[in-house]
Amino acid sequence: MELLHHAAQVLADIPNPTPSAPPGSGGLMKILGWAAWVVFGLAVLGVMMVAGKMMIDQKAGHGGGQHAQSLAMVLTGCIIASVASGIVGGIVTAAGGMA
């Protein structure tokens, strides 16, 4: 029990600095913003393309089921893009870095 108390005290003494952007990082943030805009624009386009393919196949008398996998892949990409910073932050934190 004393070992746990000692370990908790050691962990409490470790500094946890707040991450902050370095000077001059405004340009990088602008590029990341543009990249996010492009990625999410492509995601919307991907969903619309899959929907169009499903409608064409349905009109032609085919089922639209084969496009469900395409839609799942597009939506999975959307989810990954949406949580990209959280994923990277979690990996950096787990590796012992700051995030």
OpenMM code with the backbone's topology and positions (N, CA, C; nanometers):
from openmm import Vec3, app, unit

residues = "MET GLU LEU LEU HIS HIS ALA ALA GLN VAL LEU ALA ASP ILE PRO ASN PRO THR PRO SER ALA PRO PRO GLY SER GLY GLY LEU MET LYS ILE LEU GLY TRP ALA ALA TRP VAL VAL PHE GLY LEU ALA VAL LEU GLY VAL MET MET VAL ALA GLY LYS MET MET ILE ASP GLN LYS ALA GLY HIS GLY GLY GLY GLN HIS ALA GLN SER LEU ALA MET VAL LEU THR GLY CYS ILE ILE ALA SER VAL ALA SER GLY ILE VAL GLY GLY ILE VAL THR ALA ALA GLY GLY MET ALA".split()
positions = [
    Vec3(0.0823, -0.1185, 0.0000),
    Vec3(0.0000, 0.0000, 0.0000),
    Vec3(0.0870, 0.1254, 0.0000),
    Vec3(0.1952, 0.1192, 0.0739),
    Vec3(0.2851, 0.2347, 0.0779),
    Vec3(0.3522, 0.2562, -0.0577),
    Vec3(0.3746, 0.1476, -0.1299),
    Vec3(0.4338, 0.1583, -0.2631),
    Vec3(0.3399, 0.2360, -0.3559),
    Vec3(0.2098, 0.2090, -0.3482),
    Vec3(0.1131, 0.2825, -0.4293),
    Vec3(0.1101, 0.4306, -0.3928),
    Vec3(0.1189, 0.4590, -0.2631),
    Vec3(0.1198, 0.5976, -0.2183),
    Vec3(0.2446, 0.6699, -0.2695),
    Vec3(0.3583, 0.6018, -0.2645),
    Vec3(0.4840, 0.6600, -0.3139),
    Vec3(0.4759, 0.6822, -0.4653),
    Vec3(0.4202, 0.5857, -0.5384),
    Vec3(0.4074, 0.5991, -0.6836),
    Vec3(0.3153, 0.7158, -0.7189),
    Vec3(0.2064, 0.7316, -0.6451),
    Vec3(0.1149, 0.8423, -0.6695),
    Vec3(0.1834, 0.9758, -0.6430),
    Vec3(0.2677, 0.9816, -0.5400),
    Vec3(0.3400, 1.1044, -0.5085),
    Vec3(0.4408, 1.1387, -0.6183),
    Vec3(0.5091, 1.0376, -0.6708),
    Vec3(0.6061, 1.0598, -0.7794),
    Vec3(0.5336, 1.1109, -0.9035),
    Vec3(0.4199, 1.0499, -0.9371),
    Vec3(0.3437, 1.0933, -1.0540),
    Vec3(0.2897, 1.2348, -1.0368),
    Vec3(0.2535, 1.2715, -0.9154),
    Vec3(0.2008, 1.4054, -0.8902),
    Vec3(0.3097, 1.5105, -0.9071),
    Vec3(0.4366, 1.4726, -0.8870),
    Vec3(0.5472, 1.5676, -0.8971),
    Vec3(0.5957, 1.5878, -1.0414),
    Vec3(0.5505, 1.5043, -1.1359),
    Vec3(0.5929, 1.5179, -1.2749),
    Vec3(0.5209, 1.6362, -1.3367),
    Vec3(0.5955, 1.7311, -1.3944),
    Vec3(0.5283, 1.8463, -1.4558),
    Vec3(0.4516, 1.8058, -1.5814),
    Vec3(0.3411, 1.8725, -1.6064),
    Vec3(0.2597, 1.8462, -1.7244),
    Vec3(0.2379, 1.9792, -1.7968),
    Vec3(0.3365, 2.0194, -1.8790),
    Vec3(0.3239, 2.1497, -1.9451),
    Vec3(0.2116, 2.1504, -2.0472),
    Vec3(0.1527, 2.2663, -2.0654),
    Vec3(0.0480, 2.2827, -2.1645),
    Vec3(0.1126, 2.3068, -2.3004),
    Vec3(0.0790, 2.2256, -2.4008),
    Vec3(0.1381, 2.2465, -2.5325),
    Vec3(0.0904, 2.3790, -2.5932),
    Vec3(0.1797, 2.4452, -2.6607),
    Vec3(0.1419, 2.5680, -2.7290),
    Vec3(0.2151, 2.5742, -2.8625),
    Vec3(0.1535, 2.6408, -2.9561),
    Vec3(0.2117, 2.6517, -3.0899),
    Vec3(0.3349, 2.7413, -3.0844),
    Vec3(0.4401, 2.7029, -3.1547),
    Vec3(0.5602, 2.7868, -3.1565),
    Vec3(0.5368, 2.9135, -3.2383),
    Vec3(0.6188, 3.0138, -3.2170),
    Vec3(0.6045, 3.1363, -3.2960),
    Vec3(0.6216, 3.1061, -3.4454),
    Vec3(0.5429, 3.1708, -3.5259),
    Vec3(0.5532, 3.1526, -3.6705),
    Vec3(0.4804, 3.0306, -3.7236),
    Vec3(0.3985, 2.9675, -3.6419),
    Vec3(0.3285, 2.8471, -3.6872),
    Vec3(0.1966, 2.8788, -3.7567),
    Vec3(0.1664, 3.0051, -3.7729),
    Vec3(0.0409, 3.0443, -3.8368),
    Vec3(0.0294, 2.9926, -3.9799),
    Vec3(0.1425, 2.9914, -4.0529),
    Vec3(0.1415, 2.9406, -4.1899),
    Vec3(0.1085, 2.7931, -4.1959),
    Vec3(0.1649, 2.7159, -4.1024),
    Vec3(0.1364, 2.5725, -4.0978),
    Vec3(-0.0106, 2.5483, -4.0670),
    Vec3(-0.0654, 2.6271, -3.9750),
    Vec3(-0.2059, 2.6106, -3.9401),
    Vec3(-0.2953, 2.6438, -4.0594),
    Vec3(-0.2549, 2.7426, -4.1399),
    Vec3(-0.3317, 2.7777, -4.2587),
    Vec3(-0.3294, 2.6618, -4.3589),
    Vec3(-0.2127, 2.6003, -4.3774),
    Vec3(-0.2009, 2.4861, -4.4694),
    Vec3(-0.2840, 2.3684, -4.4194),
    Vec3(-0.2807, 2.3425, -4.2884),
    Vec3(-0.3629, 2.2343, -4.2325),
    Vec3(-0.5111, 2.2632, -4.2519),
    Vec3(-0.5512, 2.3884, -4.2384),
    Vec3(-0.6902, 2.4260, -4.2619),
    Vec3(-0.7317, 2.4022, -4.4065),
    Vec3(-0.6431, 2.4381, -4.4992),
    Vec3(-0.6727, 2.4134, -4.6405),
    Vec3(-0.6819, 2.2642, -4.6685),
    Vec3(-0.5892, 2.1877, -4.6106),
    Vec3(-0.5915, 2.0425, -4.6318),
    Vec3(-0.7209, 1.9823, -4.5781),
    Vec3(-0.7639, 2.0268, -4.4601),
    Vec3(-0.8894, 1.9768, -4.4030),
    Vec3(-1.0068, 2.0132, -4.4931),
    Vec3(-1.0067, 2.1333, -4.5479),
    Vec3(-1.1140, 2.1763, -4.6371),
    Vec3(-1.1193, 2.0864, -4.7600),
    Vec3(-1.0037, 2.0561, -4.8187),
    Vec3(-0.9976, 1.9690, -4.9367),
    Vec3(-1.0458, 1.8286, -4.9019),
    Vec3(-0.9984, 1.7745, -4.7890),
    Vec3(-1.0362, 1.6384, -4.7494),
    Vec3(-1.1867, 1.6286, -4.7275),
    Vec3(-1.2457, 1.7237, -4.6587),
    Vec3(-1.3888, 1.7160, -4.6323),
    Vec3(-1.4705, 1.7443, -4.7577),
    Vec3(-1.4176, 1.8265, -4.8480),
    Vec3(-1.4833, 1.8441, -4.9770),
    Vec3(-1.4843, 1.7148, -5.0570),
    Vec3(-1.3719, 1.6435, -5.0556),
    Vec3(-1.3654, 1.5141, -5.1234),
    Vec3(-1.4578, 1.4117, -5.0578),
    Vec3(-1.4719, 1.4202, -4.9247),
    Vec3(-1.5619, 1.3285, -4.8550),
    Vec3(-1.7064, 1.3503, -4.8988),
    Vec3(-1.7472, 1.4758, -4.9082),
    Vec3(-1.8834, 1.5053, -4.9544),
    Vec3(-1.9012, 1.4557, -5.0976),
    Vec3(-1.8024, 1.4804, -5.1821),
    Vec3(-1.8075, 1.4337, -5.3203),
    Vec3(-1.8167, 1.2808, -5.3258),
    Vec3(-1.7413, 1.2122, -5.2413),
    Vec3(-1.7449, 1.0659, -5.2376),
    Vec3(-1.8817, 1.0124, -5.1996),
    Vec3(-1.9438, 1.0723, -5.0983),
    Vec3(-2.0774, 1.0286, -5.0571),
    Vec3(-2.1776, 1.0532, -5.1702),
    Vec3(-2.1652, 1.1681, -5.2356),
    Vec3(-2.2566, 1.1988, -5.3458),
    Vec3(-2.2372, 1.1019, -5.4629),
    Vec3(-2.1129, 1.0654, -5.4925),
    Vec3(-2.0872, 0.9710, -5.6020),
    Vec3(-2.1460, 0.8334, -5.5716),
    Vec3(-2.1285, 0.7863, -5.4491),
    Vec3(-2.1846, 0.6567, -5.4107),
    Vec3(-2.3370, 0.6619, -5.4188),
    Vec3(-2.3951, 0.7715, -5.3718),
    Vec3(-2.5414, 0.7851, -5.3791),
    Vec3(-2.5889, 0.7837, -5.5240),
    Vec3(-2.5170, 0.8521, -5.6107),
    Vec3(-2.5527, 0.8523, -5.7528),
    Vec3(-2.5452, 0.7141, -5.8144),
    Vec3(-2.4394, 0.6393, -5.7820),
    Vec3(-2.4259, 0.5029, -5.8338),
    Vec3(-2.5400, 0.4145, -5.7843),
    Vec3(-2.5771, 0.4332, -5.6582),
    Vec3(-2.6877, 0.3539, -5.6035),
    Vec3(-2.8177, 0.3861, -5.6752),
    Vec3(-2.8421, 0.5129, -5.7037),
    Vec3(-2.9661, 0.5521, -5.7717),
    Vec3(-2.9692, 0.4984, -5.9150),
    Vec3(-2.8570, 0.5051, -5.9848),
    Vec3(-2.8508, 0.4547, -6.1230),
    Vec3(-2.8750, 0.3049, -6.1260),
    Vec3(-2.8099, 0.2306, -6.0356),
    Vec3(-2.8305, 0.0856, -6.0314),
    Vec3(-2.9742, 0.0502, -5.9953),
    Vec3(-3.0338, 0.1246, -5.9038),
    Vec3(-3.1727, 0.0986, -5.8653),
    Vec3(-3.2652, 0.1234, -5.9841),
    Vec3(-3.2418, 0.2296, -6.0595),
    Vec3(-3.3239, 0.2624, -6.1757),
    Vec3(-3.3085, 0.1565, -6.2851),
    Vec3(-3.1882, 0.0980, -6.2970),
    Vec3(-3.1624, -0.0034, -6.3987),
    Vec3(-3.2153, -0.1410, -6.3570),
    Vec3(-3.2699, -0.1510, -6.2366),
    Vec3(-3.3258, -0.2773, -6.1912),
    Vec3(-3.2283, -0.3633, -6.1123),
    Vec3(-3.1092, -0.3131, -6.0913),
    Vec3(-3.0125, -0.3858, -6.0089),
    Vec3(-3.0327, -0.3421, -5.8644),
    Vec3(-2.9889, -0.4242, -5.7753),
    Vec3(-2.9924, -0.3820, -5.6359),
    Vec3(-2.8854, -0.2763, -5.6135),
    Vec3(-2.8925, -0.2056, -5.5073),
    Vec3(-2.7899, -0.1065, -5.4755),
    Vec3(-2.6971, -0.1545, -5.3664),
    Vec3(-2.7097, -0.2822, -5.3303),
    Vec3(-2.6357, -0.3364, -5.2165),
    Vec3(-2.4855, -0.3390, -5.2322),
    Vec3(-2.4378, -0.3541, -5.3562),
    Vec3(-2.2928, -0.3638, -5.3730),
    Vec3(-2.2242, -0.2304, -5.3413),
    Vec3(-2.2993, -0.1225, -5.3374),
    Vec3(-2.2393, 0.0076, -5.3080),
    Vec3(-2.2343, 0.0352, -5.1578),
    Vec3(-2.2936, -0.0515, -5.0788),
    Vec3(-2.2915, -0.0326, -4.9339),
    Vec3(-2.1480, -0.0353, -4.8818),
    Vec3(-2.0645, -0.1210, -4.9386),
    Vec3(-1.9246, -0.1277, -4.8972),
    Vec3(-1.8521, 0.0019, -4.9341),
    Vec3(-1.8806, 0.0558, -5.0517),
    Vec3(-1.8197, 0.1828, -5.0916),
    Vec3(-1.8605, 0.2949, -4.9966),
    Vec3(-1.9874, 0.2977, -4.9622),
    Vec3(-2.0358, 0.3997, -4.8699),
    Vec3(-1.9702, 0.3831, -4.7329),
    Vec3(-1.9567, 0.2592, -4.6877),
    Vec3(-1.8917, 0.2338, -4.5591),
    Vec3(-1.7470, 0.2828, -4.5607),
    Vec3(-1.6765, 0.2613, -4.6713),
    Vec3(-1.5373, 0.3056, -4.6810),
    Vec3(-1.5287, 0.4585, -4.6811),
    Vec3(-1.6183, 0.5245, -4.7532),
    Vec3(-1.6181, 0.6712, -4.7560),
    Vec3(-1.6476, 0.7253, -4.6168),
    Vec3(-1.7462, 0.6686, -4.5496),
    Vec3(-1.7821, 0.7164, -4.4161),
    Vec3(-1.6725, 0.6863, -4.3143),
    Vec3(-1.6039, 0.5730, -4.3307),
    Vec3(-1.4906, 0.5426, -4.2433),
    Vec3(-1.3804, 0.6464, -4.2629),
    Vec3(-1.3552, 0.6833, -4.3882),
    Vec3(-1.2575, 0.7892, -4.4151),
    Vec3(-1.2980, 0.9209, -4.3516),
    Vec3(-1.4276, 0.9521, -4.3555),
    Vec3(-1.4775, 1.0749, -4.2925),
    Vec3(-1.4520, 1.0731, -4.1420),
    Vec3(-1.4773, 0.9594, -4.0803),
    Vec3(-1.4565, 0.9478, -3.9357),
    Vec3(-1.3095, 0.9649, -3.9017),
    Vec3(-1.2226, 0.8986, -3.9767),
    Vec3(-1.0789, 0.9081, -3.9495),
    Vec3(-1.0302, 1.0513, -3.9695),
    Vec3(-1.0753, 1.1180, -4.0758),
    Vec3(-1.0353, 1.2566, -4.0994),
    Vec3(-1.0862, 1.3478, -3.9877),
    Vec3(-1.2055, 1.3201, -3.9377),
    Vec3(-1.2645, 1.4046, -3.8331),
    Vec3(-1.1898, 1.3937, -3.7014),
    Vec3(-1.1359, 1.2787, -3.6719),
    Vec3(-1.0684, 1.2587, -3.5433),
    Vec3(-0.9172, 1.2486, -3.5586),
    Vec3(-0.8640, 1.2967, -3.6702),
    Vec3(-0.7204, 1.2838, -3.6982),
    Vec3(-0.6341, 1.3450, -3.5887),
    Vec3(-0.6661, 1.4660, -3.5454),
    Vec3(-0.5824, 1.5295, -3.4437),
    Vec3(-0.5902, 1.4542, -3.3110),
    Vec3(-0.7077, 1.4003, -3.2785),
    Vec3(-0.7207, 1.3209, -3.1556),
    Vec3(-0.6413, 1.1921, -3.1620),
    Vec3(-0.6401, 1.1278, -3.2793),
    Vec3(-0.5639, 1.0045, -3.2965),
    Vec3(-0.4148, 1.0321, -3.2781),
    Vec3(-0.3661, 1.1350, -3.3476),
    Vec3(-0.2239, 1.1679, -3.3368),
    Vec3(-0.1894, 1.2100, -3.1940),
    Vec3(-0.2742, 1.2906, -3.1335),
    Vec3(-0.2500, 1.3313, -2.9946),
    Vec3(-0.2447, 1.2139, -2.8990),
    Vec3(-0.3338, 1.1156, -2.9191),
    Vec3(-0.3330, 0.9962, -2.8346),
    Vec3(-0.2078, 0.9137, -2.8532),
    Vec3(-0.1612, 0.9018, -2.9773),
    Vec3(-0.0391, 0.8248, -3.0026),
    Vec3(0.0816, 0.8939, -2.9414),
    Vec3(0.0892, 1.0260, -2.9583),
    Vec3(0.2028, 1.1004, -2.9011),
    Vec3(0.2017, 1.0920, -2.7491),
    Vec3(0.0838, 1.1044, -2.6888),
    Vec3(0.0736, 1.0944, -2.5445),
    Vec3(0.1117, 0.9556, -2.4959),
    Vec3(0.0653, 0.8520, -2.5662),
    Vec3(0.0956, 0.7139, -2.5266),
    Vec3(0.2450, 0.6859, -2.5411),
    Vec3(0.3112, 0.7547, -2.6340),
    Vec3(0.4541, 0.7346, -2.6543),
    Vec3(0.5374, 0.8151, -2.5545),
    Vec3(0.4722, 0.8904, -2.4698),
    Vec3(0.5437, 0.9649, -2.3677),
    Vec3(0.5718, 1.1086, -2.4046),
    Vec3(0.5219, 1.1545, -2.5184),
    Vec3(0.5415, 1.2928, -2.5615),
    Vec3(0.4306, 1.3815, -2.5102),
    Vec3(0.4315, 1.5053, -2.5559),
    Vec3(0.3279, 1.6004, -2.5175),
    Vec3(0.2236, 1.6088, -2.6260),
    Vec3(0.0976, 1.6166, -2.5871),
    Vec3(-0.0094, 1.6385, -2.6845),
    Vec3(-0.1236, 1.7113, -2.6206),
] * unit.nanometer
topology = app.Topology()
chain = topology.addChain("A")
for resn in residues:
    res = topology.addResidue(resn, chain)
    for name in ("N", "CA", "C"):
        topology.addAtom(name, app.Element.getBySymbol(name[0]), res)
